[in-house]
Amino acid sequence: MADLDAAVREARRVLRPGGAFYMAVMHPFRELIDPDGTGPRRGYHASPRREIEVDQSYDAELVAFDRTVSELHRALVDAGFTVERVVEPEPEDGETTSEGDAAAAAAPRALLPETLGFWARPDGR
Protein backbone atom coordinates (compact mmCIF):
# COMPACT_ATOMS: atom_id res chain seq x y z
CA MET A 1 0.00 0.00 0.00
CA ALA A 2 1.26 3.39 -0.91
CA ASP A 3 0.28 5.18 2.32
CA LEU A 4 1.18 2.83 5.16
CA ASP A 5 0.69 5.49 7.84
CA ALA A 6 -2.88 6.25 6.75
CA ALA A 7 -3.78 2.56 6.58
CA VAL A 8 -2.46 1.85 10.08
CA ARG A 9 -4.16 4.95 11.50
CA GLU A 10 -7.45 3.73 10.00
CA ALA A 11 -6.95 0.28 11.54
CA ARG A 12 -6.42 1.97 14.91
CA ARG A 13 -9.50 4.17 14.44
CA VAL A 14 -11.89 1.27 13.67
CA LEU A 15 -10.48 -1.25 16.15
CA ARG A 16 -12.98 -2.17 18.85
CA PRO A 17 -12.08 -1.45 22.48
CA GLY A 18 -9.95 -4.27 23.84
CA GLY A 19 -9.17 -5.47 20.31
CA ALA A 20 -5.83 -6.42 18.82
CA PHE A 21 -4.35 -5.77 15.40
CA TYR A 22 -2.10 -8.15 13.48
CA MET A 23 -0.22 -6.70 10.53
CA ALA A 24 1.56 -9.16 8.24
CA VAL A 25 3.71 -8.30 5.24
CA MET A 26 6.11 -10.12 2.99
CA HIS A 27 9.37 -10.23 4.95
CA PRO A 28 11.59 -7.30 3.90
CA PHE A 29 14.75 -9.44 3.98
CA ARG A 30 13.26 -12.11 1.73
CA GLU A 31 12.00 -9.47 -0.71
CA LEU A 32 15.59 -8.25 -1.16
CA ILE A 33 16.66 -11.49 -2.80
CA ASP A 34 15.86 -12.12 -6.45
CA PRO A 35 13.67 -15.23 -6.83
CA ASP A 36 16.19 -16.62 -9.32
CA GLY A 37 18.82 -16.58 -6.55
CA THR A 38 21.26 -14.27 -8.30
CA GLY A 39 21.56 -11.94 -5.30
CA PRO A 40 19.94 -8.78 -4.01
CA ARG A 41 17.48 -7.09 -6.36
CA ARG A 42 17.63 -3.75 -4.54
CA GLY A 43 19.03 -2.00 -1.49
CA TYR A 44 17.29 -2.46 1.85
CA HIS A 45 16.72 1.31 2.22
CA ALA A 46 15.72 1.89 -1.42
CA SER A 47 12.51 3.70 -2.32
CA PRO A 48 9.60 1.51 -1.20
CA ARG A 49 7.75 1.49 -4.57
CA ARG A 50 8.65 -1.48 -6.77
CA GLU A 51 6.98 -2.61 -9.99
CA ILE A 52 6.61 -6.36 -10.44
CA GLU A 53 6.50 -8.05 -13.82
CA VAL A 54 4.35 -11.16 -13.69
CA ASP A 55 4.68 -12.12 -17.36
CA GLN A 56 4.13 -10.46 -20.71
CA SER A 57 0.46 -11.52 -20.90
CA TYR A 58 -0.40 -9.71 -17.64
CA ASP A 59 -1.51 -6.29 -18.87
CA ALA A 60 -1.99 -4.51 -15.53
CA GLU A 61 0.65 -2.77 -13.45
CA LEU A 62 1.50 -4.70 -10.29
CA VAL A 63 3.18 -2.57 -7.63
CA ALA A 64 4.64 -3.54 -4.26
CA PHE A 65 5.74 -1.20 -1.50
CA ASP A 66 8.70 -2.64 0.41
CA ARG A 67 9.35 -1.15 3.82
CA THR A 68 12.09 -1.69 6.38
CA VAL A 69 11.28 -3.39 9.68
CA SER A 70 11.77 -0.08 11.48
CA GLU A 71 9.37 1.76 9.12
CA LEU A 72 6.67 -0.84 9.76
CA HIS A 73 7.20 -0.67 13.53
CA ARG A 74 7.26 3.14 13.51
CA ALA A 75 3.96 3.30 11.59
CA LEU A 76 2.26 1.20 14.26
CA VAL A 77 3.70 3.21 17.17
CA ASP A 78 2.90 6.54 15.52
CA ALA A 79 -0.71 5.40 14.98
CA GLY A 80 -1.12 4.71 18.70
CA PHE A 81 -0.32 1.01 18.94
CA THR A 82 1.96 -0.83 21.33
CA VAL A 83 3.72 -3.66 19.53
CA GLU A 84 3.52 -6.70 21.79
CA ARG A 85 5.16 -9.25 19.54
CA VAL A 86 7.10 -9.48 16.27
CA VAL A 87 6.48 -12.76 14.43
CA GLU A 88 8.85 -14.30 11.87
CA PRO A 89 7.60 -17.79 11.00
CA GLU A 90 10.25 -20.34 10.09
CA PRO A 91 10.44 -21.20 6.39
CA GLU A 92 7.89 -23.85 5.43
CA ASP A 93 10.49 -26.23 4.07
CA GLY A 94 12.20 -26.25 7.49
CA GLU A 95 15.58 -25.05 6.21
CA THR A 96 17.29 -23.14 9.03
CA THR A 97 20.99 -22.95 8.16
CA SER A 98 23.12 -22.09 5.16
CA GLU A 99 26.59 -22.65 6.58
CA GLY A 100 28.33 -24.74 3.94
CA ASP A 101 25.04 -25.94 2.48
CA ALA A 102 25.03 -26.08 -1.34
CA ALA A 103 21.23 -26.21 -1.55
CA ALA A 104 20.96 -23.03 0.50
CA ALA A 105 23.45 -21.28 -1.76
CA ALA A 106 21.30 -22.25 -4.75
CA ALA A 107 18.08 -20.96 -3.14
CA PRO A 108 18.96 -18.31 -0.51
CA ARG A 109 15.33 -17.12 -0.21
CA ALA A 110 14.43 -20.54 1.22
CA LEU A 111 16.41 -19.66 4.34
CA LEU A 112 14.38 -16.55 5.13
CA PRO A 113 10.89 -16.22 6.59
CA GLU A 114 8.22 -15.47 4.01
CA THR A 115 6.34 -13.08 6.26
CA LEU A 116 6.89 -10.61 9.07
CA GLY A 117 4.07 -9.98 11.50
CA PHE A 118 3.39 -7.44 14.23
CA TRP A 119 0.92 -8.18 17.03
CA ALA A 120 -0.24 -4.83 18.42
CA ARG A 121 -2.84 -3.30 20.74
CA PRO A 122 -3.95 0.30 21.20
CA ASP A 123 -1.71 2.02 23.72
CA GLY A 124 -4.43 4.09 25.39
CA ARG A 125 -3.77 7.38 23.63
MARKOLSE-78954 format. One record per residue (C-alpha): residue number from 1; y, x, z. Coordinates in steps of 0.2 Angstrom, whole numbers, m for minus. Each point is the difference from the previous one (the first is absolute). Example, Ala and Ser with C-alpha at 12.3 -4.5 7.8 and 13.67 -1.06 7.14 Angstrom:
BEGIN
+-----+-------+-------+-------+
:   n :     y :     x :     z :
+-----+-------+-------+-------+
:   1 :   m22 :    62 :    39 :
:   2 :    17 :     6 :    m3 :
+-----+-------+-------+-------+
! end
This chain:
BEGIN
+-----+-------+-------+-------+
:   n :     y :     x :     z :
+-----+-------+-------+-------+
:   1 :     0 :     0 :     0 :
:   2 :    17 :     6 :    m5 :
:   3 :     9 :    m5 :    17 :
:   4 :   m12 :     5 :    14 :
:   5 :    13 :    m3 :    13 :
:   6 :     4 :   m17 :    m5 :
:   7 :   m18 :    m5 :    m1 :
:   8 :    m4 :     7 :    17 :
:   9 :    16 :    m9 :     8 :
:  10 :    m6 :   m16 :    m8 :
:  11 :   m18 :     2 :     8 :
:  12 :     9 :     3 :    17 :
:  13 :    11 :   m15 :    m3 :
:  14 :   m15 :   m12 :    m4 :
:  15 :   m12 :     7 :    13 :
:  16 :    m5 :   m13 :    13 :
:  17 :     4 :     5 :    18 :
:  18 :   m14 :    10 :     7 :
:  19 :    m6 :     4 :   m17 :
:  20 :    m5 :    17 :    m8 :
:  21 :     3 :     7 :   m17 :
:  22 :   m12 :    11 :   m10 :
:  23 :     7 :    10 :   m14 :
:  24 :   m12 :     9 :   m12 :
:  25 :     5 :    11 :   m15 :
:  26 :   m10 :    12 :   m11 :
:  27 :     0 :    16 :    10 :
:  28 :    14 :    11 :    m6 :
:  29 :   m10 :    16 :     1 :
:  30 :   m14 :    m8 :   m11 :
:  31 :    14 :    m6 :   m13 :
:  32 :     6 :    18 :    m2 :
:  33 :   m16 :     5 :    m8 :
:  34 :    m4 :    m4 :   m18 :
:  35 :   m15 :   m11 :    m2 :
:  36 :    m7 :    13 :   m13 :
:  37 :     0 :    13 :    14 :
:  38 :    12 :    12 :    m9 :
:  39 :    11 :     2 :    15 :
:  40 :    16 :    m8 :     7 :
:  41 :     9 :   m13 :   m12 :
:  42 :    16 :     1 :     9 :
:  43 :     9 :     7 :    16 :
:  44 :    m2 :    m9 :    16 :
:  45 :    19 :    m2 :     2 :
:  46 :     2 :    m5 :   m18 :
:  47 :     9 :   m16 :    m5 :
:  48 :   m10 :   m15 :     6 :
:  49 :    m1 :    m9 :   m17 :
:  50 :   m14 :     4 :   m11 :
:  51 :    m6 :    m8 :   m16 :
:  52 :   m19 :    m2 :    m2 :
:  53 :    m8 :     0 :   m17 :
:  54 :   m16 :   m11 :     1 :
:  55 :    m5 :     1 :   m19 :
:  56 :     9 :    m2 :   m17 :
:  57 :    m6 :   m19 :     0 :
:  58 :     9 :    m4 :    16 :
:  59 :    18 :    m6 :    m6 :
:  60 :     8 :    m2 :    16 :
:  61 :     9 :    13 :    11 :
:  62 :   m10 :     4 :    16 :
:  63 :    11 :     9 :    13 :
:  64 :    m5 :     7 :    17 :
:  65 :    12 :     6 :    13 :
:  66 :    m7 :    15 :    10 :
:  67 :     7 :     3 :    17 :
:  68 :    m2 :    13 :    13 :
:  69 :    m9 :    m4 :    16 :
:  70 :    17 :     3 :     9 :
:  71 :     9 :   m12 :   m11 :
:  72 :   m13 :   m14 :     3 :
:  73 :     1 :     3 :    19 :
:  74 :    19 :     0 :     0 :
:  75 :     1 :   m16 :   m10 :
:  76 :   m11 :    m9 :    13 :
:  77 :    10 :     7 :    15 :
:  78 :    17 :    m4 :    m8 :
:  79 :    m6 :   m18 :    m3 :
:  80 :    m3 :    m2 :    19 :
:  81 :   m19 :     4 :     1 :
:  82 :    m9 :    12 :    12 :
:  83 :   m14 :     9 :    m9 :
:  84 :   m16 :    m1 :    11 :
:  85 :   m12 :     8 :   m11 :
:  86 :    m1 :     9 :   m17 :
:  87 :   m17 :    m3 :    m9 :
:  88 :    m8 :    12 :   m13 :
:  89 :   m17 :    m6 :    m4 :
:  90 :   m13 :    13 :    m5 :
:  91 :    m4 :     1 :   m18 :
:  92 :   m13 :   m13 :    m5 :
:  93 :   m12 :    13 :    m7 :
:  94 :     0 :     9 :    17 :
:  95 :     6 :    17 :    m6 :
:  96 :     9 :     8 :    14 :
:  97 :     1 :    19 :    m4 :
:  98 :     5 :    11 :   m15 :
:  99 :    m3 :    17 :     7 :
: 100 :   m11 :     9 :   m13 :
: 101 :    m6 :   m17 :    m8 :
: 102 :     0 :     0 :   m19 :
: 103 :    m1 :   m19 :    m1 :
: 104 :    16 :    m1 :    11 :
: 105 :     9 :    12 :   m12 :
: 106 :    m5 :   m10 :   m15 :
: 107 :     6 :   m17 :     8 :
: 108 :    13 :     5 :    13 :
: 109 :     6 :   m18 :     2 :
: 110 :   m17 :    m5 :     7 :
: 111 :     5 :    10 :    16 :
: 112 :    15 :   m10 :     4 :
: 113 :     2 :   m18 :     7 :
: 114 :     4 :   m13 :   m13 :
: 115 :    12 :    m9 :    11 :
: 116 :    12 :     2 :    14 :
: 117 :     3 :   m14 :    12 :
: 118 :    13 :    m3 :    14 :
: 119 :    m4 :   m12 :    14 :
: 120 :    17 :    m6 :     7 :
: 121 :     7 :   m13 :    12 :
: 122 :    19 :    m6 :     2 :
: 123 :     8 :    11 :    13 :
: 124 :    10 :   m13 :     8 :
: 125 :    17 :     3 :    m9 :
+-----+-------+-------+-------+
! end
